[in-house]
Amino acid sequence: MIRLLLVDDHPVVRAGYQRLLEQGGEIDVVAQAGDVDTAAALFVQHAPDLTITDLSMPGSGGLELIRRLQERGGPHGEAPRVLVFSMHDSEMLIRRALELGARGFVTKASAPEQLLAAVHRVMAGGRYLSPDLPARLLGGPVASEAESQFDSLTQREFEIFRLLAGGTSLAECARALHLSPKTVSNHQSLIKEKLGLSTSAAMAHLALRHGLISAG
């Protein structure tokens, strides 16, 4: 039996995924969470075999969760298995998720059987990328000029960039990432310097242009 932690901020969506995942009798969703802090706590409590997470959630998102889980490690010191299941298909977000340690990425536009196939592939020690992802990713990542621009950002800076560009305040960002407002402010200044940006509006425009945040 595969013991699974399911992370998505919509309870109705989680219920639907649970039915899909458990219908074959080989998967047991042992815990569910709608935000990163709850998910991290449930991971420690239940020690699931696999965590499936969305990227977009209130406060810090799925990238931050992947980072926290990899930093903590599994109950026996092994790297946690994490599978991303998200509506986002930005190449930069996918690359960041994989670089952080995600074992696979499935878009929510995929057929239901692809999520099940991804679970079994990851549990067998493999990696799974859904076929509807950009061909460059499926054939071997080659960073574009735009992606190279973001390569100068650390994982922490990239997450702060996404939060601030999406309209999160410095104080809210600090609370979400368990940092001090001064630390976030310092990161913001460094991010702007690295990306050659002078205003928060320019950060938002850049993030929108590359699909890192939604217009809504």
Rosetta constraint file for C-alpha pairs under 8 A:
AtomPair CA 1 CA 25 HARMONIC 7.90 0.50
AtomPair CA 1 CA 26 HARMONIC 5.05 0.50
AtomPair CA 1 CA 27 HARMONIC 5.55 0.50
AtomPair CA 1 CA 28 HARMONIC 6.71 0.50
AtomPair CA 2 CA 26 HARMONIC 6.22 0.50
AtomPair CA 2 CA 27 HARMONIC 4.65 0.50
AtomPair CA 2 CA 28 HARMONIC 6.01 0.50
AtomPair CA 2 CA 49 HARMONIC 6.20 0.50
AtomPair CA 2 CA 50 HARMONIC 7.54 0.50
AtomPair CA 3 CA 27 HARMONIC 6.18 0.50
AtomPair CA 3 CA 28 HARMONIC 5.06 0.50
AtomPair CA 3 CA 29 HARMONIC 6.01 0.50
AtomPair CA 3 CA 30 HARMONIC 6.02 0.50
AtomPair CA 3 CA 48 HARMONIC 5.14 0.50
AtomPair CA 3 CA 49 HARMONIC 5.17 0.50
AtomPair CA 3 CA 50 HARMONIC 6.64 0.50
AtomPair CA 4 CA 27 HARMONIC 7.05 0.50
AtomPair CA 4 CA 28 HARMONIC 6.03 0.50
AtomPair CA 4 CA 29 HARMONIC 4.66 0.50
AtomPair CA 4 CA 30 HARMONIC 5.73 0.50
AtomPair CA 4 CA 31 HARMONIC 7.02 0.50
AtomPair CA 4 CA 48 HARMONIC 5.22 0.50
AtomPair CA 4 CA 49 HARMONIC 5.91 0.50
AtomPair CA 4 CA 50 HARMONIC 5.01 0.50
AtomPair CA 4 CA 51 HARMONIC 5.74 0.50
AtomPair CA 4 CA 52 HARMONIC 7.38 0.50
AtomPair CA 5 CA 29 HARMONIC 5.93 0.50
AtomPair CA 5 CA 30 HARMONIC 6.07 0.50
AtomPair CA 5 CA 31 HARMONIC 5.01 0.50
AtomPair CA 5 CA 32 HARMONIC 5.76 0.50
AtomPair CA 5 CA 33 HARMONIC 7.83 0.50
AtomPair CA 5 CA 39 HARMONIC 7.90 0.50
AtomPair CA 5 CA 42 HARMONIC 7.88 0.50
AtomPair CA 5 CA 43 HARMONIC 7.19 0.50
AtomPair CA 5 CA 48 HARMONIC 5.96 0.50
AtomPair CA 5 CA 50 HARMONIC 6.39 0.50
AtomPair CA 5 CA 51 HARMONIC 4.66 0.50
AtomPair CA 5 CA 52 HARMONIC 6.25 0.50
AtomPair CA 6 CA 14 HARMONIC 7.07 0.50
AtomPair CA 6 CA 18 HARMONIC 7.97 0.50
AtomPair CA 6 CA 29 HARMONIC 6.80 0.50
AtomPair CA 6 CA 31 HARMONIC 6.44 0.50
AtomPair CA 6 CA 32 HARMONIC 4.78 0.50
AtomPair CA 6 CA 33 HARMONIC 6.44 0.50
AtomPair CA 6 CA 51 HARMONIC 6.05 0.50
AtomPair CA 6 CA 52 HARMONIC 5.08 0.50
AtomPair CA 6 CA 53 HARMONIC 6.18 0.50
AtomPair CA 7 CA 14 HARMONIC 7.54 0.50
AtomPair CA 7 CA 32 HARMONIC 5.75 0.50
AtomPair CA 7 CA 33 HARMONIC 4.81 0.50
AtomPair CA 7 CA 34 HARMONIC 5.72 0.50
AtomPair CA 7 CA 35 HARMONIC 7.15 0.50
AtomPair CA 7 CA 39 HARMONIC 6.60 0.50
AtomPair CA 7 CA 51 HARMONIC 7.48 0.50
AtomPair CA 7 CA 52 HARMONIC 6.06 0.50
AtomPair CA 7 CA 53 HARMONIC 4.55 0.50
AtomPair CA 7 CA 54 HARMONIC 6.30 0.50
AtomPair CA 8 CA 13 HARMONIC 7.42 0.50
AtomPair CA 8 CA 14 HARMONIC 6.28 0.50
AtomPair CA 8 CA 32 HARMONIC 7.89 0.50
AtomPair CA 8 CA 33 HARMONIC 6.41 0.50
AtomPair CA 8 CA 34 HARMONIC 4.97 0.50
AtomPair CA 8 CA 35 HARMONIC 7.15 0.50
AtomPair CA 8 CA 53 HARMONIC 6.17 0.50
AtomPair CA 8 CA 54 HARMONIC 5.43 0.50
AtomPair CA 8 CA 57 HARMONIC 6.97 0.50
AtomPair CA 9 CA 33 HARMONIC 7.15 0.50
AtomPair CA 9 CA 34 HARMONIC 3.86 0.50
AtomPair CA 9 CA 35 HARMONIC 6.17 0.50
AtomPair CA 9 CA 56 HARMONIC 7.95 0.50
AtomPair CA 9 CA 57 HARMONIC 5.64 0.50
AtomPair CA 9 CA 58 HARMONIC 7.33 0.50
AtomPair CA 10 CA 14 HARMONIC 6.30 0.50
AtomPair CA 10 CA 34 HARMONIC 6.73 0.50
AtomPair CA 11 CA 15 HARMONIC 6.19 0.50
AtomPair CA 11 CA 34 HARMONIC 7.44 0.50
AtomPair CA 12 CA 16 HARMONIC 6.38 0.50
AtomPair CA 13 CA 17 HARMONIC 6.30 0.50
AtomPair CA 14 CA 18 HARMONIC 6.03 0.50
AtomPair CA 14 CA 32 HARMONIC 7.55 0.50
AtomPair CA 15 CA 19 HARMONIC 6.39 0.50
AtomPair CA 16 CA 20 HARMONIC 6.37 0.50
AtomPair CA 17 CA 21 HARMONIC 6.00 0.50
AtomPair CA 18 CA 22 HARMONIC 5.95 0.50
AtomPair CA 18 CA 29 HARMONIC 6.47 0.50
AtomPair CA 19 CA 23 HARMONIC 5.87 0.50
AtomPair CA 20 CA 112 HARMONIC 7.55 0.50
AtomPair CA 21 CA 27 HARMONIC 6.18 0.50
AtomPair CA 21 CA 28 HARMONIC 7.77 0.50
AtomPair CA 21 CA 29 HARMONIC 7.83 0.50
AtomPair CA 21 CA 116 HARMONIC 6.66 0.50
AtomPair CA 22 CA 26 HARMONIC 6.71 0.50
AtomPair CA 22 CA 27 HARMONIC 5.07 0.50
AtomPair CA 22 CA 28 HARMONIC 5.95 0.50
AtomPair CA 22 CA 29 HARMONIC 7.25 0.50
AtomPair CA 30 CA 46 HARMONIC 7.30 0.50
AtomPair CA 30 CA 48 HARMONIC 7.45 0.50
AtomPair CA 31 CA 42 HARMONIC 6.85 0.50
AtomPair CA 31 CA 46 HARMONIC 7.45 0.50
AtomPair CA 32 CA 39 HARMONIC 7.35 0.50
AtomPair CA 32 CA 42 HARMONIC 7.95 0.50
AtomPair CA 33 CA 38 HARMONIC 5.82 0.50
AtomPair CA 33 CA 39 HARMONIC 5.13 0.50
AtomPair CA 33 CA 42 HARMONIC 7.73 0.50
AtomPair CA 34 CA 38 HARMONIC 7.12 0.50
AtomPair CA 34 CA 39 HARMONIC 7.26 0.50
AtomPair CA 34 CA 57 HARMONIC 7.20 0.50
AtomPair CA 35 CA 39 HARMONIC 6.16 0.50
AtomPair CA 35 CA 57 HARMONIC 6.01 0.50
AtomPair CA 35 CA 58 HARMONIC 6.32 0.50
AtomPair CA 35 CA 59 HARMONIC 7.57 0.50
AtomPair CA 35 CA 60 HARMONIC 7.90 0.50
AtomPair CA 35 CA 61 HARMONIC 7.66 0.50
AtomPair CA 36 CA 40 HARMONIC 6.08 0.50
AtomPair CA 36 CA 57 HARMONIC 7.63 0.50
AtomPair CA 36 CA 59 HARMONIC 7.87 0.50
AtomPair CA 36 CA 60 HARMONIC 6.56 0.50
AtomPair CA 36 CA 61 HARMONIC 6.55 0.50
AtomPair CA 36 CA 62 HARMONIC 7.09 0.50
AtomPair CA 36 CA 64 HARMONIC 7.46 0.50
AtomPair CA 36 CA 65 HARMONIC 5.61 0.50
AtomPair CA 37 CA 41 HARMONIC 6.34 0.50
AtomPair CA 38 CA 42 HARMONIC 6.13 0.50
AtomPair CA 39 CA 43 HARMONIC 6.02 0.50
AtomPair CA 39 CA 65 HARMONIC 7.66 0.50
AtomPair CA 40 CA 44 HARMONIC 6.56 0.50
AtomPair CA 40 CA 65 HARMONIC 6.94 0.50
AtomPair CA 40 CA 68 HARMONIC 7.32 0.50
AtomPair CA 40 CA 69 HARMONIC 6.94 0.50
AtomPair CA 41 CA 45 HARMONIC 6.30 0.50
AtomPair CA 42 CA 46 HARMONIC 5.85 0.50
AtomPair CA 42 CA 47 HARMONIC 7.78 0.50
AtomPair CA 43 CA 47 HARMONIC 5.24 0.50
AtomPair CA 43 CA 48 HARMONIC 6.43 0.50
AtomPair CA 43 CA 69 HARMONIC 7.94 0.50
AtomPair CA 47 CA 74 HARMONIC 6.98 0.50
AtomPair CA 47 CA 75 HARMONIC 6.51 0.50
AtomPair CA 49 CA 80 HARMONIC 7.67 0.50
AtomPair CA 49 CA 81 HARMONIC 6.80 0.50
AtomPair CA 49 CA 123 HARMONIC 7.91 0.50
AtomPair CA 50 CA 80 HARMONIC 7.12 0.50
AtomPair CA 50 CA 81 HARMONIC 4.98 0.50
AtomPair CA 50 CA 82 HARMONIC 5.80 0.50
AtomPair CA 50 CA 83 HARMONIC 7.39 0.50
AtomPair CA 50 CA 119 HARMONIC 7.97 0.50
AtomPair CA 50 CA 123 HARMONIC 7.56 0.50
AtomPair CA 51 CA 80 HARMONIC 7.93 0.50
AtomPair CA 51 CA 81 HARMONIC 6.32 0.50
AtomPair CA 51 CA 82 HARMONIC 4.79 0.50
AtomPair CA 51 CA 83 HARMONIC 6.19 0.50
AtomPair CA 52 CA 82 HARMONIC 5.88 0.50
AtomPair CA 52 CA 83 HARMONIC 4.76 0.50
AtomPair CA 52 CA 84 HARMONIC 5.68 0.50
AtomPair CA 52 CA 85 HARMONIC 6.53 0.50
AtomPair CA 53 CA 62 HARMONIC 6.20 0.50
AtomPair CA 53 CA 82 HARMONIC 7.42 0.50
AtomPair CA 53 CA 83 HARMONIC 6.43 0.50
AtomPair CA 53 CA 84 HARMONIC 5.04 0.50
AtomPair CA 53 CA 85 HARMONIC 5.86 0.50
AtomPair CA 53 CA 86 HARMONIC 7.60 0.50
AtomPair CA 54 CA 61 HARMONIC 7.83 0.50
AtomPair CA 54 CA 62 HARMONIC 5.76 0.50
AtomPair CA 54 CA 84 HARMONIC 5.83 0.50
AtomPair CA 54 CA 85 HARMONIC 5.20 0.50
AtomPair CA 54 CA 86 HARMONIC 4.85 0.50
AtomPair CA 54 CA 87 HARMONIC 7.96 0.50
AtomPair CA 55 CA 61 HARMONIC 5.28 0.50
AtomPair CA 55 CA 62 HARMONIC 3.94 0.50
AtomPair CA 55 CA 63 HARMONIC 6.37 0.50
AtomPair CA 55 CA 84 HARMONIC 7.21 0.50
AtomPair CA 55 CA 85 HARMONIC 7.68 0.50
AtomPair CA 55 CA 86 HARMONIC 6.00 0.50
AtomPair CA 55 CA 88 HARMONIC 7.54 0.50
AtomPair CA 56 CA 61 HARMONIC 5.26 0.50
AtomPair CA 56 CA 62 HARMONIC 6.39 0.50
AtomPair CA 56 CA 86 HARMONIC 7.77 0.50
AtomPair CA 57 CA 61 HARMONIC 5.05 0.50
AtomPair CA 57 CA 62 HARMONIC 7.12 0.50
AtomPair CA 59 CA 163 HARMONIC 7.88 0.50
AtomPair CA 59 CA 172 HARMONIC 7.42 0.50
AtomPair CA 59 CA 173 HARMONIC 7.10 0.50
AtomPair CA 59 CA 176 HARMONIC 5.10 0.50
AtomPair CA 60 CA 64 HARMONIC 6.12 0.50
AtomPair CA 60 CA 65 HARMONIC 7.88 0.50
AtomPair CA 60 CA 159 HARMONIC 7.80 0.50
AtomPair CA 60 CA 163 HARMONIC 7.29 0.50
AtomPair CA 60 CA 173 HARMONIC 7.53 0.50
AtomPair CA 60 CA 176 HARMONIC 5.28 0.50
AtomPair CA 60 CA 177 HARMONIC 6.36 0.50
AtomPair CA 61 CA 65 HARMONIC 6.60 0.50
AtomPair CA 62 CA 66 HARMONIC 6.19 0.50
AtomPair CA 62 CA 84 HARMONIC 7.93 0.50
AtomPair CA 63 CA 67 HARMONIC 6.26 0.50
AtomPair CA 63 CA 96 HARMONIC 7.59 0.50
AtomPair CA 63 CA 97 HARMONIC 6.04 0.50
AtomPair CA 63 CA 100 HARMONIC 7.57 0.50
AtomPair CA 63 CA 159 HARMONIC 7.21 0.50
AtomPair CA 64 CA 68 HARMONIC 6.19 0.50
AtomPair CA 64 CA 159 HARMONIC 7.04 0.50
AtomPair CA 64 CA 177 HARMONIC 7.86 0.50
AtomPair CA 65 CA 69 HARMONIC 6.13 0.50
AtomPair CA 66 CA 70 HARMONIC 6.09 0.50
AtomPair CA 66 CA 82 HARMONIC 7.04 0.50
AtomPair CA 66 CA 97 HARMONIC 7.41 0.50
AtomPair CA 66 CA 100 HARMONIC 6.49 0.50
AtomPair CA 66 CA 101 HARMONIC 6.99 0.50
AtomPair CA 66 CA 102 HARMONIC 6.89 0.50
AtomPair CA 67 CA 71 HARMONIC 6.04 0.50
AtomPair CA 67 CA 100 HARMONIC 6.03 0.50
AtomPair CA 67 CA 101 HARMONIC 7.79 0.50
AtomPair CA 68 CA 72 HARMONIC 6.15 0.50
AtomPair CA 69 CA 73 HARMONIC 5.91 0.50
AtomPair CA 69 CA 74 HARMONIC 7.88 0.50
AtomPair CA 69 CA 80 HARMONIC 6.57 0.50
AtomPair CA 70 CA 79 HARMONIC 6.08 0.50
AtomPair CA 70 CA 80 HARMONIC 6.13 0.50
AtomPair CA 70 CA 100 HARMONIC 7.59 0.50
AtomPair CA 70 CA 101 HARMONIC 6.87 0.50
AtomPair CA 73 CA 77 HARMONIC 5.40 0.50
AtomPair CA 73 CA 78 HARMONIC 5.80 0.50
AtomPair CA 73 CA 79 HARMONIC 5.22 0.50
AtomPair CA 73 CA 80 HARMONIC 5.80 0.50
AtomPair CA 74 CA 78 HARMONIC 4.95 0.50
AtomPair CA 74 CA 79 HARMONIC 5.81 0.50
AtomPair CA 74 CA 80 HARMONIC 5.26 0.50
AtomPair CA 81 CA 102 HARMONIC 6.93 0.50
AtomPair CA 81 CA 103 HARMONIC 6.37 0.50
AtomPair CA 81 CA 122 HARMONIC 7.30 0.50
AtomPair CA 81 CA 123 HARMONIC 7.74 0.50
AtomPair CA 82 CA 101 HARMONIC 7.39 0.50
AtomPair CA 82 CA 102 HARMONIC 4.90 0.50
AtomPair CA 82 CA 103 HARMONIC 5.71 0.50
AtomPair CA 82 CA 104 HARMONIC 7.26 0.50
AtomPair CA 83 CA 102 HARMONIC 5.69 0.50
AtomPair CA 83 CA 103 HARMONIC 5.62 0.50
AtomPair CA 83 CA 104 HARMONIC 4.90 0.50
AtomPair CA 83 CA 105 HARMONIC 5.98 0.50
AtomPair CA 83 CA 106 HARMONIC 7.73 0.50
AtomPair CA 83 CA 118 HARMONIC 7.85 0.50
AtomPair CA 83 CA 119 HARMONIC 7.54 0.50
AtomPair CA 83 CA 122 HARMONIC 7.74 0.50
AtomPair CA 84 CA 97 HARMONIC 7.77 0.50
AtomPair CA 84 CA 102 HARMONIC 6.87 0.50
AtomPair CA 84 CA 104 HARMONIC 6.13 0.50
AtomPair CA 84 CA 105 HARMONIC 4.69 0.50
AtomPair CA 84 CA 106 HARMONIC 6.14 0.50
AtomPair CA 85 CA 105 HARMONIC 6.00 0.50
AtomPair CA 85 CA 106 HARMONIC 4.81 0.50
AtomPair CA 85 CA 107 HARMONIC 5.58 0.50
AtomPair CA 85 CA 108 HARMONIC 6.24 0.50
AtomPair CA 85 CA 115 HARMONIC 7.83 0.50
AtomPair CA 86 CA 105 HARMONIC 7.71 0.50
AtomPair CA 86 CA 106 HARMONIC 6.56 0.50
AtomPair CA 86 CA 107 HARMONIC 5.00 0.50
AtomPair CA 86 CA 108 HARMONIC 5.37 0.50
AtomPair CA 87 CA 107 HARMONIC 5.39 0.50
AtomPair CA 87 CA 108 HARMONIC 4.96 0.50
AtomPair CA 87 CA 109 HARMONIC 6.94 0.50
AtomPair CA 88 CA 93 HARMONIC 7.67 0.50
AtomPair CA 88 CA 107 HARMONIC 6.87 0.50
AtomPair CA 88 CA 211 HARMONIC 7.94 0.50
AtomPair CA 89 CA 93 HARMONIC 7.24 0.50
AtomPair CA 89 CA 94 HARMONIC 6.78 0.50
AtomPair CA 89 CA 107 HARMONIC 6.75 0.50
AtomPair CA 89 CA 133 HARMONIC 6.82 0.50
AtomPair CA 90 CA 94 HARMONIC 6.32 0.50
AtomPair CA 90 CA 210 HARMONIC 7.13 0.50
AtomPair CA 90 CA 211 HARMONIC 5.54 0.50
AtomPair CA 90 CA 212 HARMONIC 6.57 0.50
AtomPair CA 91 CA 95 HARMONIC 6.04 0.50
AtomPair CA 91 CA 134 HARMONIC 7.40 0.50
AtomPair CA 91 CA 137 HARMONIC 7.56 0.50
AtomPair CA 92 CA 96 HARMONIC 6.08 0.50
AtomPair CA 92 CA 147 HARMONIC 6.26 0.50
AtomPair CA 92 CA 212 HARMONIC 7.62 0.50
AtomPair CA 93 CA 97 HARMONIC 6.11 0.50
AtomPair CA 93 CA 212 HARMONIC 6.85 0.50
AtomPair CA 94 CA 98 HARMONIC 6.25 0.50
AtomPair CA 94 CA 105 HARMONIC 7.01 0.50
AtomPair CA 95 CA 99 HARMONIC 5.99 0.50
AtomPair CA 95 CA 141 HARMONIC 7.95 0.50
AtomPair CA 96 CA 100 HARMONIC 6.10 0.50
AtomPair CA 96 CA 155 HARMONIC 7.55 0.50
AtomPair CA 97 CA 101 HARMONIC 6.57 0.50
AtomPair CA 97 CA 102 HARMONIC 5.56 0.50
AtomPair CA 98 CA 102 HARMONIC 4.70 0.50
AtomPair CA 98 CA 103 HARMONIC 6.62 0.50
AtomPair CA 98 CA 104 HARMONIC 7.16 0.50
AtomPair CA 100 CA 155 HARMONIC 7.90 0.50
AtomPair CA 103 CA 122 HARMONIC 6.22 0.50
AtomPair CA 103 CA 126 HARMONIC 7.34 0.50
AtomPair CA 103 CA 127 HARMONIC 5.10 0.50
AtomPair CA 103 CA 128 HARMONIC 6.76 0.50
AtomPair CA 104 CA 118 HARMONIC 7.01 0.50
AtomPair CA 104 CA 122 HARMONIC 7.09 0.50
AtomPair CA 104 CA 127 HARMONIC 5.29 0.50
AtomPair CA 104 CA 128 HARMONIC 4.47 0.50
AtomPair CA 104 CA 129 HARMONIC 5.48 0.50
AtomPair CA 105 CA 128 HARMONIC 6.41 0.50
AtomPair CA 105 CA 129 HARMONIC 5.04 0.50
AtomPair CA 105 CA 130 HARMONIC 6.52 0.50
AtomPair CA 106 CA 110 HARMONIC 6.87 0.50
AtomPair CA 106 CA 114 HARMONIC 7.46 0.50
AtomPair CA 106 CA 115 HARMONIC 6.55 0.50
AtomPair CA 106 CA 118 HARMONIC 7.52 0.50
AtomPair CA 106 CA 128 HARMONIC 7.67 0.50
AtomPair CA 106 CA 129 HARMONIC 5.99 0.50
AtomPair CA 106 CA 130 HARMONIC 4.98 0.50
AtomPair CA 107 CA 130 HARMONIC 6.76 0.50
AtomPair CA 107 CA 132 HARMONIC 7.71 0.50
AtomPair CA 107 CA 133 HARMONIC 7.68 0.50
AtomPair CA 110 CA 114 HARMONIC 6.38 0.50
AtomPair CA 110 CA 115 HARMONIC 7.63 0.50
AtomPair CA 110 CA 130 HARMONIC 7.05 0.50
AtomPair CA 110 CA 132 HARMONIC 7.17 0.50
AtomPair CA 111 CA 115 HARMONIC 7.49 0.50
AtomPair CA 112 CA 116 HARMONIC 6.92 0.50
AtomPair CA 113 CA 117 HARMONIC 6.04 0.50
AtomPair CA 114 CA 118 HARMONIC 5.99 0.50
AtomPair CA 114 CA 130 HARMONIC 6.85 0.50
AtomPair CA 115 CA 119 HARMONIC 6.30 0.50
AtomPair CA 116 CA 120 HARMONIC 6.48 0.50
AtomPair CA 117 CA 121 HARMONIC 6.06 0.50
AtomPair CA 118 CA 122 HARMONIC 6.04 0.50
AtomPair CA 118 CA 127 HARMONIC 7.76 0.50
AtomPair CA 118 CA 128 HARMONIC 5.42 0.50
AtomPair CA 118 CA 129 HARMONIC 7.71 0.50
AtomPair CA 118 CA 130 HARMONIC 7.99 0.50
AtomPair CA 119 CA 123 HARMONIC 6.11 0.50
AtomPair CA 120 CA 124 HARMONIC 6.10 0.50
AtomPair CA 121 CA 125 HARMONIC 6.61 0.50
AtomPair CA 121 CA 126 HARMONIC 5.27 0.50
AtomPair CA 121 CA 127 HARMONIC 6.41 0.50
AtomPair CA 121 CA 128 HARMONIC 6.46 0.50
AtomPair CA 122 CA 126 HARMONIC 4.85 0.50
AtomPair CA 122 CA 127 HARMONIC 5.53 0.50
AtomPair CA 122 CA 128 HARMONIC 6.73 0.50
AtomPair CA 129 CA 133 HARMONIC 7.08 0.50
AtomPair CA 129 CA 138 HARMONIC 6.90 0.50
AtomPair CA 131 CA 138 HARMONIC 7.56 0.50
AtomPair CA 133 CA 137 HARMONIC 7.01 0.50
AtomPair CA 133 CA 138 HARMONIC 7.08 0.50
AtomPair CA 134 CA 138 HARMONIC 6.76 0.50
AtomPair CA 135 CA 139 HARMONIC 6.10 0.50
AtomPair CA 136 CA 140 HARMONIC 6.04 0.50
AtomPair CA 136 CA 141 HARMONIC 5.79 0.50
AtomPair CA 136 CA 142 HARMONIC 6.78 0.50
AtomPair CA 137 CA 141 HARMONIC 4.77 0.50
AtomPair CA 137 CA 142 HARMONIC 7.57 0.50
AtomPair CA 143 CA 147 HARMONIC 5.58 0.50
AtomPair CA 143 CA 148 HARMONIC 6.08 0.50
AtomPair CA 144 CA 148 HARMONIC 6.14 0.50
AtomPair CA 145 CA 149 HARMONIC 6.43 0.50
AtomPair CA 146 CA 150 HARMONIC 6.98 0.50
AtomPair CA 147 CA 151 HARMONIC 6.42 0.50
AtomPair CA 148 CA 152 HARMONIC 7.46 0.50
AtomPair CA 149 CA 195 HARMONIC 6.94 0.50
AtomPair CA 150 CA 158 HARMONIC 7.75 0.50
AtomPair CA 150 CA 195 HARMONIC 7.37 0.50
AtomPair CA 152 CA 194 HARMONIC 6.67 0.50
AtomPair CA 153 CA 157 HARMONIC 5.47 0.50
AtomPair CA 153 CA 158 HARMONIC 5.68 0.50
AtomPair CA 153 CA 191 HARMONIC 7.01 0.50
AtomPair CA 153 CA 194 HARMONIC 7.40 0.50
AtomPair CA 154 CA 158 HARMONIC 6.04 0.50
AtomPair CA 155 CA 159 HARMONIC 6.32 0.50
AtomPair CA 156 CA 160 HARMONIC 6.29 0.50
AtomPair CA 157 CA 161 HARMONIC 5.96 0.50
AtomPair CA 157 CA 187 HARMONIC 6.46 0.50
AtomPair CA 157 CA 188 HARMONIC 7.87 0.50
AtomPair CA 157 CA 191 HARMONIC 6.62 0.50
AtomPair CA 158 CA 162 HARMONIC 6.30 0.50
AtomPair CA 159 CA 163 HARMONIC 6.28 0.50
AtomPair CA 160 CA 164 HARMONIC 6.06 0.50
AtomPair CA 160 CA 173 HARMONIC 7.10 0.50
AtomPair CA 160 CA 184 HARMONIC 7.43 0.50
AtomPair CA 160 CA 187 HARMONIC 7.62 0.50
AtomPair CA 160 CA 188 HARMONIC 7.46 0.50
AtomPair CA 161 CA 165 HARMONIC 5.80 0.50
AtomPair CA 161 CA 188 HARMONIC 7.26 0.50
AtomPair CA 161 CA 191 HARMONIC 7.09 0.50
AtomPair CA 161 CA 203 HARMONIC 7.51 0.50
AtomPair CA 162 CA 166 HARMONIC 5.98 0.50
AtomPair CA 162 CA 207 HARMONIC 7.03 0.50
AtomPair CA 162 CA 212 HARMONIC 6.71 0.50
AtomPair CA 162 CA 213 HARMONIC 6.83 0.50
AtomPair CA 163 CA 167 HARMONIC 6.69 0.50
AtomPair CA 163 CA 168 HARMONIC 5.41 0.50
AtomPair CA 163 CA 173 HARMONIC 6.57 0.50
AtomPair CA 164 CA 168 HARMONIC 4.88 0.50
AtomPair CA 164 CA 169 HARMONIC 6.38 0.50
AtomPair CA 164 CA 170 HARMONIC 7.17 0.50
AtomPair CA 164 CA 173 HARMONIC 7.21 0.50
AtomPair CA 164 CA 200 HARMONIC 7.60 0.50
AtomPair CA 164 CA 203 HARMONIC 7.88 0.50
AtomPair CA 164 CA 204 HARMONIC 7.82 0.50
AtomPair CA 165 CA 200 HARMONIC 6.71 0.50
AtomPair CA 165 CA 201 HARMONIC 7.59 0.50
AtomPair CA 165 CA 203 HARMONIC 5.28 0.50
AtomPair CA 165 CA 204 HARMONIC 4.21 0.50
AtomPair CA 165 CA 205 HARMONIC 7.90 0.50
AtomPair CA 165 CA 207 HARMONIC 6.46 0.50
AtomPair CA 165 CA 213 HARMONIC 7.64 0.50
AtomPair CA 166 CA 204 HARMONIC 6.35 0.50
AtomPair CA 166 CA 213 HARMONIC 6.13 0.50
AtomPair CA 166 CA 214 HARMONIC 7.88 0.50
AtomPair CA 167 CA 204 HARMONIC 7.84 0.50
AtomPair CA 168 CA 172 HARMONIC 6.07 0.50
AtomPair CA 168 CA 173 HARMONIC 6.08 0.50
AtomPair CA 169 CA 173 HARMONIC 6.00 0.50
AtomPair CA 170 CA 174 HARMONIC 6.09 0.50
AtomPair CA 170 CA 181 HARMONIC 6.04 0.50
AtomPair CA 170 CA 184 HARMONIC 6.46 0.50
AtomPair CA 170 CA 185 HARMONIC 6.77 0.50
AtomPair CA 171 CA 175 HARMONIC 6.31 0.50
AtomPair CA 171 CA 181 HARMONIC 5.57 0.50
AtomPair CA 172 CA 176 HARMONIC 6.14 0.50
AtomPair CA 173 CA 177 HARMONIC 6.19 0.50
AtomPair CA 173 CA 181 HARMONIC 7.86 0.50
AtomPair CA 173 CA 184 HARMONIC 7.30 0.50
AtomPair CA 174 CA 178 HARMONIC 5.66 0.50
AtomPair CA 174 CA 179 HARMONIC 4.66 0.50
AtomPair CA 174 CA 180 HARMONIC 5.47 0.50
AtomPair CA 174 CA 181 HARMONIC 5.26 0.50
AtomPair CA 174 CA 183 HARMONIC 7.91 0.50
AtomPair CA 174 CA 184 HARMONIC 6.13 0.50
AtomPair CA 175 CA 179 HARMONIC 6.42 0.50
AtomPair CA 175 CA 180 HARMONIC 7.65 0.50
AtomPair CA 179 CA 183 HARMONIC 6.41 0.50
AtomPair CA 179 CA 184 HARMONIC 6.84 0.50
AtomPair CA 180 CA 184 HARMONIC 6.48 0.50
AtomPair CA 181 CA 185 HARMONIC 6.07 0.50
AtomPair CA 182 CA 186 HARMONIC 6.14 0.50
AtomPair CA 183 CA 187 HARMONIC 6.22 0.50
AtomPair CA 184 CA 188 HARMONIC 6.08 0.50
AtomPair CA 185 CA 189 HARMONIC 6.38 0.50
AtomPair CA 186 CA 190 HARMONIC 6.36 0.50
AtomPair CA 187 CA 191 HARMONIC 5.99 0.50
AtomPair CA 188 CA 192 HARMONIC 6.21 0.50
AtomPair CA 189 CA 193 HARMONIC 6.25 0.50
AtomPair CA 190 CA 194 HARMONIC 6.12 0.50
AtomPair CA 191 CA 195 HARMONIC 6.13 0.50
AtomPair CA 192 CA 196 HARMONIC 5.69 0.50
AtomPair CA 192 CA 197 HARMONIC 4.68 0.50
AtomPair CA 192 CA 198 HARMONIC 6.14 0.50
AtomPair CA 192 CA 199 HARMONIC 7.74 0.50
AtomPair CA 192 CA 203 HARMONIC 7.73 0.50
AtomPair CA 193 CA 197 HARMONIC 6.38 0.50
AtomPair CA 193 CA 198 HARMONIC 7.76 0.50
AtomPair CA 197 CA 202 HARMONIC 6.17 0.50
AtomPair CA 197 CA 203 HARMONIC 6.76 0.50
AtomPair CA 198 CA 202 HARMONIC 6.93 0.50
AtomPair CA 199 CA 203 HARMONIC 6.63 0.50
AtomPair CA 200 CA 204 HARMONIC 6.36 0.50
AtomPair CA 201 CA 205 HARMONIC 6.18 0.50
AtomPair CA 202 CA 206 HARMONIC 6.15 0.50
AtomPair CA 203 CA 207 HARMONIC 6.21 0.50
AtomPair CA 204 CA 208 HARMONIC 6.10 0.50
AtomPair CA 205 CA 209 HARMONIC 6.10 0.50
AtomPair CA 206 CA 210 HARMONIC 6.47 0.50
AtomPair CA 207 CA 211 HARMONIC 6.19 0.50
AtomPair CA 207 CA 212 HARMONIC 4.97 0.50
AtomPair CA 207 CA 213 HARMONIC 5.89 0.50
AtomPair CA 208 CA 212 HARMONIC 5.99 0.50
AtomPair CA 208 CA 213 HARMONIC 5.52 0.50
AtomPair CA 208 CA 214 HARMONIC 6.50 0.50
AtomPair CA 208 CA 215 HARMONIC 6.73 0.50
